Amino acid sequence: MNINYFEGGPSWCYHFMQRNRLSITARTTVSQNLPAGFQARVDGF
């Protein structure tokens, strides 16, 4: 495929990302803290 000139607009980009299940949002972090004594309970298991 020899493509020398290509210009994709916002709608093309949006639909391309939809088709390929792409996202530009960042992954969030875990918002809950582990309970107190968690590691001791895991070690005792």
mmCIF entry with sequence, helices, sheets and N, C-alpha, C, O atoms, coordinates in Angstrom:
data_MODEL
# 
_entry.id   MODEL 
# 
_entity.id                         1 
_entity.type                       polymer 
_entity.pdbx_number_of_molecules   1 
# 
_entity_poly.entity_id                      1 
_entity_poly.type                           'polypeptide(L)' 
_entity_poly.nstd_linkage                   no 
_entity_poly.nstd_monomer                   no 
_entity_poly.pdbx_seq_one_letter_code       MNINYFEGGPSWCYHFMQRNRLSITARTTVSQNLPAGFQARVDGF 
_entity_poly.pdbx_seq_one_letter_code_can   MNINYFEGGPSWCYHFMQRNRLSITARTTVSQNLPAGFQARVDGF 
_entity_poly.pdbx_strand_id                 A 
# 
loop_
_entity_poly_seq.entity_id 
_entity_poly_seq.num 
_entity_poly_seq.mon_id 
_entity_poly_seq.hetero 
1 1  MET n 
1 2  ASN n 
1 3  ILE n 
1 4  ASN n 
1 5  TYR n 
1 6  PHE n 
1 7  GLU n 
1 8  GLY n 
1 9  GLY n 
1 10 PRO n 
1 11 SER n 
1 12 TRP n 
1 13 CYS n 
1 14 TYR n 
1 15 HIS n 
1 16 PHE n 
1 17 MET n 
1 18 GLN n 
1 19 ARG n 
1 20 ASN n 
1 21 ARG n 
1 22 LEU n 
1 23 SER n 
1 24 ILE n 
1 25 THR n 
1 26 ALA n 
1 27 ARG n 
1 28 THR n 
1 29 THR n 
1 30 VAL n 
1 31 SER n 
1 32 GLN n 
1 33 ASN n 
1 34 LEU n 
1 35 PRO n 
1 36 ALA n 
1 37 GLY n 
1 38 PHE n 
1 39 GLN n 
1 40 ALA n 
1 41 ARG n 
1 42 VAL n 
1 43 ASP n 
1 44 GLY n 
1 45 PHE n 
# 
_struct_asym.id          A 
_struct_asym.entity_id   1 
# 
loop_
_struct_conf.conf_type_id 
_struct_conf.id 
_struct_conf.pdbx_PDB_helix_id 
_struct_conf.beg_label_comp_id 
_struct_conf.beg_label_asym_id 
_struct_conf.beg_label_seq_id 
_struct_conf.pdbx_beg_PDB_ins_code 
_struct_conf.end_label_comp_id 
_struct_conf.end_label_asym_id 
_struct_conf.end_label_seq_id 
_struct_conf.pdbx_end_PDB_ins_code 
_struct_conf.beg_auth_comp_id 
_struct_conf.beg_auth_asym_id 
_struct_conf.beg_auth_seq_id 
_struct_conf.end_auth_comp_id 
_struct_conf.end_auth_asym_id 
_struct_conf.end_auth_seq_id 
_struct_conf.pdbx_PDB_helix_class 
_struct_conf.details 
_struct_conf.pdbx_PDB_helix_length 
HELX_P HELX_P1 AA1 PRO A 10 ? ARG A 19 ? PRO A 10 ARG A 19 1 ? 10 
HELX_P HELX_P2 AA2 PHE A 38 ? GLY A 44 ? PHE A 38 GLY A 44 1 ? 7  
# 
_struct_conf_type.id          HELX_P 
_struct_conf_type.criteria    ? 
_struct_conf_type.reference   ? 
# 
loop_
_atom_site.group_PDB 
_atom_site.id 
_atom_site.type_symbol 
_atom_site.label_atom_id 
_atom_site.label_alt_id 
_atom_site.label_comp_id 
_atom_site.label_asym_id 
_atom_site.label_entity_id 
_atom_site.label_seq_id 
_atom_site.pdbx_PDB_ins_code 
_atom_site.Cartn_x 
_atom_site.Cartn_y 
_atom_site.Cartn_z 
_atom_site.occupancy 
_atom_site.B_iso_or_equiv 
_atom_site.pdbx_formal_charge 
_atom_site.auth_seq_id 
_atom_site.auth_comp_id 
_atom_site.auth_asym_id 
_atom_site.auth_atom_id 
_atom_site.pdbx_PDB_model_num 
ATOM 1   N N  . MET A 1 1  ? 0.850   -1.167  0.000  1.00 0.00 ? 1  MET A N  1 
ATOM 2   C CA . MET A 1 1  ? 0.000   0.000   0.000  1.00 0.00 ? 1  MET A CA 1 
ATOM 3   C C  . MET A 1 1  ? 0.901   1.237   0.000  1.00 0.00 ? 1  MET A C  1 
ATOM 4   O O  . MET A 1 1  ? 1.686   1.444   0.925  1.00 0.00 ? 1  MET A O  1 
ATOM 5   N N  . ASN A 1 2  ? 0.781   2.032   -1.022 1.00 0.00 ? 2  ASN A N  1 
ATOM 6   C CA . ASN A 1 2  ? 1.603   3.226   -1.165 1.00 0.00 ? 2  ASN A CA 1 
ATOM 7   C C  . ASN A 1 2  ? 0.736   4.452   -0.912 1.00 0.00 ? 2  ASN A C  1 
ATOM 8   O O  . ASN A 1 2  ? 0.055   4.932   -1.817 1.00 0.00 ? 2  ASN A O  1 
ATOM 9   N N  . ILE A 1 3  ? 0.761   4.956   0.313  1.00 0.00 ? 3  ILE A N  1 
ATOM 10  C CA . ILE A 1 3  ? -0.054  6.113   0.684  1.00 0.00 ? 3  ILE A CA 1 
ATOM 11  C C  . ILE A 1 3  ? 0.875   7.303   0.885  1.00 0.00 ? 3  ILE A C  1 
ATOM 12  O O  . ILE A 1 3  ? 1.648   7.349   1.842  1.00 0.00 ? 3  ILE A O  1 
ATOM 13  N N  . ASN A 1 4  ? 0.790   8.250   -0.019 1.00 0.00 ? 4  ASN A N  1 
ATOM 14  C CA . ASN A 1 4  ? 1.637   9.433   0.071  1.00 0.00 ? 4  ASN A CA 1 
ATOM 15  C C  . ASN A 1 4  ? 0.932   10.599  0.738  1.00 0.00 ? 4  ASN A C  1 
ATOM 16  O O  . ASN A 1 4  ? 1.579   11.450  1.349  1.00 0.00 ? 4  ASN A O  1 
ATOM 17  N N  . TYR A 1 5  ? -0.388  10.647  0.626  1.00 0.00 ? 5  TYR A N  1 
ATOM 18  C CA . TYR A 1 5  ? -1.130  11.768  1.192  1.00 0.00 ? 5  TYR A CA 1 
ATOM 19  C C  . TYR A 1 5  ? -2.388  11.226  1.845  1.00 0.00 ? 5  TYR A C  1 
ATOM 20  O O  . TYR A 1 5  ? -3.221  10.608  1.183  1.00 0.00 ? 5  TYR A O  1 
ATOM 21  N N  . PHE A 1 6  ? -2.522  11.455  3.122  1.00 0.00 ? 6  PHE A N  1 
ATOM 22  C CA . PHE A 1 6  ? -3.710  11.005  3.841  1.00 0.00 ? 6  PHE A CA 1 
ATOM 23  C C  . PHE A 1 6  ? -4.102  12.081  4.827  1.00 0.00 ? 6  PHE A C  1 
ATOM 24  O O  . PHE A 1 6  ? -3.256  12.625  5.537  1.00 0.00 ? 6  PHE A O  1 
ATOM 25  N N  . GLU A 1 7  ? -5.384  12.385  4.871  1.00 0.00 ? 7  GLU A N  1 
ATOM 26  C CA . GLU A 1 7  ? -5.870  13.386  5.807  1.00 0.00 ? 7  GLU A CA 1 
ATOM 27  C C  . GLU A 1 7  ? -7.174  12.874  6.408  1.00 0.00 ? 7  GLU A C  1 
ATOM 28  O O  . GLU A 1 7  ? -8.201  12.813  5.731  1.00 0.00 ? 7  GLU A O  1 
ATOM 29  N N  . GLY A 1 8  ? -7.122  12.510  7.681  1.00 0.00 ? 8  GLY A N  1 
ATOM 30  C CA . GLY A 1 8  ? -8.316  12.023  8.368  1.00 0.00 ? 8  GLY A CA 1 
ATOM 31  C C  . GLY A 1 8  ? -8.855  13.098  9.300  1.00 0.00 ? 8  GLY A C  1 
ATOM 32  O O  . GLY A 1 8  ? -8.113  13.689  10.084 1.00 0.00 ? 8  GLY A O  1 
ATOM 33  N N  . GLY A 1 9  ? -10.130 13.338  9.206  1.00 0.00 ? 9  GLY A N  1 
ATOM 34  C CA . GLY A 1 9  ? -10.764 14.349  10.041 1.00 0.00 ? 9  GLY A CA 1 
ATOM 35  C C  . GLY A 1 9  ? -11.170 13.794  11.395 1.00 0.00 ? 9  GLY A C  1 
ATOM 36  O O  . GLY A 1 9  ? -10.946 12.617  11.676 1.00 0.00 ? 9  GLY A O  1 
ATOM 37  N N  . PRO A 1 10 ? -11.765 14.630  12.236 1.00 0.00 ? 10 PRO A N  1 
ATOM 38  C CA . PRO A 1 10 ? -12.190 14.197  13.570 1.00 0.00 ? 10 PRO A CA 1 
ATOM 39  C C  . PRO A 1 10 ? -13.191 13.049  13.538 1.00 0.00 ? 10 PRO A C  1 
ATOM 40  O O  . PRO A 1 10 ? -13.100 12.131  14.354 1.00 0.00 ? 10 PRO A O  1 
ATOM 41  N N  . SER A 1 11 ? -14.144 13.086  12.611 1.00 0.00 ? 11 SER A N  1 
ATOM 42  C CA . SER A 1 11 ? -15.135 12.006  12.569 1.00 0.00 ? 11 SER A CA 1 
ATOM 43  C C  . SER A 1 11 ? -14.491 10.701  12.116 1.00 0.00 ? 11 SER A C  1 
ATOM 44  O O  . SER A 1 11 ? -14.858 9.634   12.609 1.00 0.00 ? 11 SER A O  1 
ATOM 45  N N  . TRP A 1 12 ? -13.533 10.765  11.184 1.00 0.00 ? 12 TRP A N  1 
ATOM 46  C CA . TRP A 1 12 ? -12.834 9.557   10.760 1.00 0.00 ? 12 TRP A CA 1 
ATOM 47  C C  . TRP A 1 12 ? -12.069 8.966   11.938 1.00 0.00 ? 12 TRP A C  1 
ATOM 48  O O  . TRP A 1 12 ? -12.103 7.756   12.162 1.00 0.00 ? 12 TRP A O  1 
ATOM 49  N N  . CYS A 1 13 ? -11.384 9.817   12.686 1.00 0.00 ? 13 CYS A N  1 
ATOM 50  C CA . CYS A 1 13 ? -10.616 9.363   13.847 1.00 0.00 ? 13 CYS A CA 1 
ATOM 51  C C  . CYS A 1 13 ? -11.538 8.742   14.892 1.00 0.00 ? 13 CYS A C  1 
ATOM 52  O O  . CYS A 1 13 ? -11.222 7.694   15.456 1.00 0.00 ? 13 CYS A O  1 
ATOM 53  N N  . TYR A 1 14 ? -12.658 9.375   15.148 1.00 0.00 ? 14 TYR A N  1 
ATOM 54  C CA . TYR A 1 14 ? -13.613 8.864   16.133 1.00 0.00 ? 14 TYR A CA 1 
ATOM 55  C C  . TYR A 1 14 ? -14.115 7.480   15.736 1.00 0.00 ? 14 TYR A C  1 
ATOM 56  O O  . TYR A 1 14 ? -14.118 6.564   16.557 1.00 0.00 ? 14 TYR A O  1 
ATOM 57  N N  . HIS A 1 15 ? -14.534 7.325   14.497 1.00 0.00 ? 15 HIS A N  1 
ATOM 58  C CA . HIS A 1 15 ? -15.055 6.037   14.051 1.00 0.00 ? 15 HIS A CA 1 
ATOM 59  C C  . HIS A 1 15 ? -13.964 4.972   13.973 1.00 0.00 ? 15 HIS A C  1 
ATOM 60  O O  . HIS A 1 15 ? -14.230 3.799   14.236 1.00 0.00 ? 15 HIS A O  1 
ATOM 61  N N  . PHE A 1 16 ? -12.748 5.359   13.617 1.00 0.00 ? 16 PHE A N  1 
ATOM 62  C CA . PHE A 1 16 ? -11.630 4.414   13.618 1.00 0.00 ? 16 PHE A CA 1 
ATOM 63  C C  . PHE A 1 16 ? -11.401 3.872   15.022 1.00 0.00 ? 16 PHE A C  1 
ATOM 64  O O  . PHE A 1 16 ? -11.201 2.672   15.207 1.00 0.00 ? 16 PHE A O  1 
ATOM 65  N N  . MET A 1 17 ? -11.431 4.761   16.007 1.00 0.00 ? 17 MET A N  1 
ATOM 66  C CA . MET A 1 17 ? -11.227 4.339   17.394 1.00 0.00 ? 17 MET A CA 1 
ATOM 67  C C  . MET A 1 17 ? -12.382 3.464   17.868 1.00 0.00 ? 17 MET A C  1 
ATOM 68  O O  . MET A 1 17 ? -12.161 2.512   18.616 1.00 0.00 ? 17 MET A O  1 
ATOM 69  N N  . GLN A 1 18 ? -13.607 3.766   17.447 1.00 0.00 ? 18 GLN A N  1 
ATOM 70  C CA . GLN A 1 18 ? -14.758 2.941   17.801 1.00 0.00 ? 18 GLN A CA 1 
ATOM 71  C C  . GLN A 1 18 ? -14.629 1.535   17.203 1.00 0.00 ? 18 GLN A C  1 
ATOM 72  O O  . GLN A 1 18 ? -14.873 0.540   17.887 1.00 0.00 ? 18 GLN A O  1 
ATOM 73  N N  . ARG A 1 19 ? -14.246 1.461   15.935 1.00 0.00 ? 19 ARG A N  1 
ATOM 74  C CA . ARG A 1 19 ? -14.120 0.165   15.258 1.00 0.00 ? 19 ARG A CA 1 
ATOM 75  C C  . ARG A 1 19 ? -13.058 -0.716  15.904 1.00 0.00 ? 19 ARG A C  1 
ATOM 76  O O  . ARG A 1 19 ? -13.224 -1.932  15.991 1.00 0.00 ? 19 ARG A O  1 
ATOM 77  N N  . ASN A 1 20 ? -11.978 -0.108  16.353 1.00 0.00 ? 20 ASN A N  1 
ATOM 78  C CA . ASN A 1 20 ? -10.855 -0.866  16.899 1.00 0.00 ? 20 ASN A CA 1 
ATOM 79  C C  . ASN A 1 20 ? -10.838 -0.900  18.420 1.00 0.00 ? 20 ASN A C  1 
ATOM 80  O O  . ASN A 1 20 ? -9.863  -1.342  19.027 1.00 0.00 ? 20 ASN A O  1 
ATOM 81  N N  . ARG A 1 21 ? -11.919 -0.433  19.029 1.00 0.00 ? 21 ARG A N  1 
ATOM 82  C CA . ARG A 1 21 ? -12.067 -0.428  20.489 1.00 0.00 ? 21 ARG A CA 1 
ATOM 83  C C  . ARG A 1 21 ? -10.878 0.238   21.183 1.00 0.00 ? 21 ARG A C  1 
ATOM 84  O O  . ARG A 1 21 ? -10.301 -0.309  22.123 1.00 0.00 ? 21 ARG A O  1 
ATOM 85  N N  . LEU A 1 22 ? -10.527 1.428   20.700 1.00 0.00 ? 22 LEU A N  1 
ATOM 86  C CA . LEU A 1 22 ? -9.437  2.206   21.280 1.00 0.00 ? 22 LEU A CA 1 
ATOM 87  C C  . LEU A 1 22 ? -10.009 3.311   22.152 1.00 0.00 ? 22 LEU A C  1 
ATOM 88  O O  . LEU A 1 22 ? -11.134 3.766   21.946 1.00 0.00 ? 22 LEU A O  1 
ATOM 89  N N  . SER A 1 23 ? -9.214  3.736   23.134 1.00 0.00 ? 23 SER A N  1 
ATOM 90  C CA . SER A 1 23 ? -9.662  4.774   24.048 1.00 0.00 ? 23 SER A CA 1 
ATOM 91  C C  . SER A 1 23 ? -8.487  5.669   24.399 1.00 0.00 ? 23 SER A C  1 
ATOM 92  O O  . SER A 1 23 ? -7.350  5.205   24.476 1.00 0.00 ? 23 SER A O  1 
ATOM 93  N N  . ILE A 1 24 ? -8.758  6.947   24.612 1.00 0.00 ? 24 ILE A N  1 
ATOM 94  C CA . ILE A 1 24 ? -7.688  7.862   24.996 1.00 0.00 ? 24 ILE A CA 1 
ATOM 95  C C  . ILE A 1 24 ? -7.778  8.240   26.471 1.00 0.00 ? 24 ILE A C  1 
ATOM 96  O O  . ILE A 1 24 ? -7.013  9.081   26.942 1.00 0.00 ? 24 ILE A O  1 
ATOM 97  N N  . THR A 1 25 ? -8.700  7.631   27.199 1.00 0.00 ? 25 THR A N  1 
ATOM 98  C CA . THR A 1 25 ? -8.820  7.936   28.621 1.00 0.00 ? 25 THR A CA 1 
ATOM 99  C C  . THR A 1 25 ? -7.805  7.122   29.410 1.00 0.00 ? 25 THR A C  1 
ATOM 100 O O  . THR A 1 25 ? -7.489  5.988   29.050 1.00 0.00 ? 25 THR A O  1 
ATOM 101 N N  . ALA A 1 26 ? -7.304  7.702   30.472 1.00 0.00 ? 26 ALA A N  1 
ATOM 102 C CA . ALA A 1 26 ? -6.330  7.025   31.320 1.00 0.00 ? 26 ALA A CA 1 
ATOM 103 C C  . ALA A 1 26 ? -7.039  6.093   32.290 1.00 0.00 ? 26 ALA A C  1 
ATOM 104 O O  . ALA A 1 26 ? -8.159  6.364   32.723 1.00 0.00 ? 26 ALA A O  1 
ATOM 105 N N  . ARG A 1 27 ? -6.383  5.005   32.621 1.00 0.00 ? 27 ARG A N  1 
ATOM 106 C CA . ARG A 1 27 ? -6.948  4.082   33.592 1.00 0.00 ? 27 ARG A CA 1 
ATOM 107 C C  . ARG A 1 27 ? -6.886  4.720   34.969 1.00 0.00 ? 27 ARG A C  1 
ATOM 108 O O  . ARG A 1 27 ? -5.933  5.428   35.294 1.00 0.00 ? 27 ARG A O  1 
ATOM 109 N N  . THR A 1 28 ? -7.893  4.470   35.763 1.00 0.00 ? 28 THR A N  1 
ATOM 110 C CA . THR A 1 28 ? -7.936  5.031   37.106 1.00 0.00 ? 28 THR A CA 1 
ATOM 111 C C  . THR A 1 28 ? -7.259  4.085   38.085 1.00 0.00 ? 28 THR A C  1 
ATOM 112 O O  . THR A 1 28 ? -7.044  2.911   37.782 1.00 0.00 ? 28 THR A O  1 
ATOM 113 N N  . THR A 1 29 ? -6.928  4.599   39.249 1.00 0.00 ? 29 THR A N  1 
ATOM 114 C CA . THR A 1 29 ? -6.299  3.777   40.278 1.00 0.00 ? 29 THR A CA 1 
ATOM 115 C C  . THR A 1 29 ? -7.360  3.245   41.229 1.00 0.00 ? 29 THR A C  1 
ATOM 116 O O  . THR A 1 29 ? -8.503  3.702   41.223 1.00 0.00 ? 29 THR A O  1 
ATOM 117 N N  . VAL A 1 30 ? -6.975  2.291   42.033 1.00 0.00 ? 30 VAL A N  1 
ATOM 118 C CA . VAL A 1 30 ? -7.891  1.726   43.014 1.00 0.00 ? 30 VAL A CA 1 
ATOM 119 C C  . VAL A 1 30 ? -8.146  2.788   44.074 1.00 0.00 ? 30 VAL A C  1 
ATOM 120 O O  . VAL A 1 30 ? -7.200  3.348   44.628 1.00 0.00 ? 30 VAL A O  1 
ATOM 121 N N  . SER A 1 31 ? -9.396  3.067   44.358 1.00 0.00 ? 31 SER A N  1 
ATOM 122 C CA . SER A 1 31 ? -9.714  4.153   45.277 1.00 0.00 ? 31 SER A CA 1 
ATOM 123 C C  . SER A 1 31 ? -9.886  3.679   46.710 1.00 0.00 ? 31 SER A C  1 
ATOM 124 O O  . SER A 1 31 ? -9.941  4.500   47.626 1.00 0.00 ? 31 SER A O  1 
ATOM 125 N N  . GLN A 1 32 ? -9.973  2.376   46.923 1.00 0.00 ? 32 GLN A N  1 
ATOM 126 C CA . GLN A 1 32 ? -10.181 1.878   48.276 1.00 0.00 ? 32 GLN A CA 1 
ATOM 127 C C  . GLN A 1 32 ? -8.870  1.363   48.855 1.00 0.00 ? 32 GLN A C  1 
ATOM 128 O O  . GLN A 1 32 ? -8.062  0.755   48.154 1.00 0.00 ? 32 GLN A O  1 
ATOM 129 N N  . ASN A 1 33 ? -8.672  1.616   50.140 1.00 0.00 ? 33 ASN A N  1 
ATOM 130 C CA . ASN A 1 33 ? -7.493  1.111   50.829 1.00 0.00 ? 33 ASN A CA 1 
ATOM 131 C C  . ASN A 1 33 ? -7.772  -0.291  51.350 1.00 0.00 ? 33 ASN A C  1 
ATOM 132 O O  . ASN A 1 33 ? -8.916  -0.643  51.641 1.00 0.00 ? 33 ASN A O  1 
ATOM 133 N N  . LEU A 1 34 ? -6.716  -1.087  51.462 1.00 0.00 ? 34 LEU A N  1 
ATOM 134 C CA . LEU A 1 34 ? -6.868  -2.426  52.016 1.00 0.00 ? 34 LEU A CA 1 
ATOM 135 C C  . LEU A 1 34 ? -7.139  -2.324  53.509 1.00 0.00 ? 34 LEU A C  1 
ATOM 136 O O  . LEU A 1 34 ? -6.668  -1.387  54.152 1.00 0.00 ? 34 LEU A O  1 
ATOM 137 N N  . PRO A 1 35 ? -7.891  -3.270  54.077 1.00 0.00 ? 35 PRO A N  1 
ATOM 138 C CA . PRO A 1 35 ? -8.205  -3.202  55.503 1.00 0.00 ? 35 PRO A CA 1 
ATOM 139 C C  . PRO A 1 35 ? -6.955  -3.366  56.368 1.00 0.00 ? 35 PRO A C  1 
ATOM 140 O O  . PRO A 1 35 ? -5.957  -3.944  55.939 1.00 0.00 ? 35 PRO A O  1 
ATOM 141 N N  . ALA A 1 36 ? -7.033  -2.846  57.593 1.00 0.00 ? 36 ALA A N  1 
ATOM 142 C CA . ALA A 1 36 ? -5.910  -2.954  58.532 1.00 0.00 ? 36 ALA A CA 1 
ATOM 143 C C  . ALA A 1 36 ? -5.664  -4.425  58.849 1.00 0.00 ? 36 ALA A C  1 
ATOM 144 O O  . ALA A 1 36 ? -6.613  -5.191  59.018 1.00 0.00 ? 36 ALA A O  1 
ATOM 145 N N  . GLY A 1 37 ? -4.410  -4.819  58.928 1.00 0.00 ? 37 GLY A N  1 
ATOM 146 C CA . GLY A 1 37 ? -4.053  -6.193  59.240 1.00 0.00 ? 37 GLY A CA 1 
ATOM 147 C C  . GLY A 1 37 ? -4.214  -7.139  58.066 1.00 0.00 ? 37 GLY A C  1 
ATOM 148 O O  . GLY A 1 37 ? -4.221  -8.357  58.250 1.00 0.00 ? 37 GLY A O  1 
ATOM 149 N N  . PHE A 1 38 ? -4.341  -6.611  56.884 1.00 0.00 ? 38 PHE A N  1 
ATOM 150 C CA . PHE A 1 38 ? -4.554  -7.439  55.697 1.00 0.00 ? 38 PHE A CA 1 
ATOM 151 C C  . PHE A 1 38 ? -3.388  -8.388  55.452 1.00 0.00 ? 38 PHE A C  1 
ATOM 152 O O  . PHE A 1 38 ? -3.590  -9.583  55.237 1.00 0.00 ? 38 PHE A O  1 
ATOM 153 N N  . GLN A 1 39 ? -2.166  -7.855  55.484 1.00 0.00 ? 39 GLN A N  1 
ATOM 154 C CA . GLN A 1 39 ? -0.994  -8.681  55.196 1.00 0.00 ? 39 GLN A CA 1 
ATOM 155 C C  . GLN A 1 39 ? -0.826  -9.788  56.233 1.00 0.00 ? 39 GLN A C  1 
ATOM 156 O O  . GLN A 1 39 ? -0.458  -10.908 55.878 1.00 0.00 ? 39 GLN A O  1 
ATOM 157 N N  . ALA A 1 40 ? -1.086  -9.497  57.507 1.00 0.00 ? 40 ALA A N  1 
ATOM 158 C CA . ALA A 1 40 ? -0.972  -10.518 58.553 1.00 0.00 ? 40 ALA A CA 1 
ATOM 159 C C  . ALA A 1 40 ? -1.998  -11.629 58.323 1.00 0.00 ? 40 ALA A C  1 
ATOM 160 O O  . ALA A 1 40 ? -1.690  -12.803 58.529 1.00 0.00 ? 40 ALA A O  1 
ATOM 161 N N  . ARG A 1 41 ? -3.197  -11.276 57.905 1.00 0.00 ? 41 ARG A N  1 
ATOM 162 C CA . ARG A 1 41 ? -4.224  -12.288 57.642 1.00 0.00 ? 41 ARG A CA 1 
ATOM 163 C C  . ARG A 1 41 ? -3.861  -13.142 56.431 1.00 0.00 ? 41 ARG A C  1 
ATOM 164 O O  . ARG A 1 41 ? -4.135  -14.341 56.413 1.00 0.00 ? 41 ARG A O  1 
ATOM 165 N N  . VAL A 1 42 ? -3.247  -12.532 55.422 1.00 0.00 ? 42 VAL A N  1 
ATOM 166 C CA . VAL A 1 42 ? -2.826  -13.286 54.242 1.00 0.00 ? 42 VAL A CA 1 
ATOM 167 C C  . VAL A 1 42 ? -1.701  -14.244 54.612 1.00 0.00 ? 42 VAL A C  1 
ATOM 168 O O  . VAL A 1 42 ? -1.700  -15.399 54.188 1.00 0.00 ? 42 VAL A O  1 
ATOM 169 N N  . ASP A 1 43 ? -0.746  -13.765 55.401 1.00 0.00 ? 43 ASP A N  1 
ATOM 170 C CA . ASP A 1 43 ? 0.367   -14.620 55.819 1.00 0.00 ? 43 ASP A CA 1 
ATOM 171 C C  . ASP A 1 43 ? -0.121  -15.777 56.674 1.00 0.00 ? 43 ASP A C  1 
ATOM 172 O O  . ASP A 1 43 ? 0.428   -16.875 56.587 1.00 0.00 ? 43 ASP A O  1 
ATOM 173 N N  . GLY A 1 44 ? -1.140  -15.556 57.498 1.00 0.00 ? 44 GLY A N  1 
ATOM 174 C CA . GLY A 1 44 ? -1.671  -16.600 58.360 1.00 0.00 ? 44 GLY A CA 1 
ATOM 175 C C  . GLY A 1 44 ? -2.543  -17.602 57.628 1.00 0.00 ? 44 GLY A C  1 
ATOM 176 O O  . GLY A 1 44 ? -2.817  -18.684 58.148 1.00 0.00 ? 44 GLY A O  1 
ATOM 177 N N  . PHE A 1 45 ? -2.974  -17.259 56.450 1.00 0.00 ? 45 PHE A N  1 
ATOM 178 C CA . PHE A 1 45 ? -3.827  -18.158 55.688 1.00 0.00 ? 45 PHE A CA 1 
ATOM 179 C C  . PHE A 1 45 ? -2.992  -19.298 55.153 1.00 0.00 ? 45 PHE A C  1 
ATOM 180 O O  . PHE A 1 45 ? -3.517  -20.181 54.475 1.00 0.00 ? 45 PHE A O  1 
# 
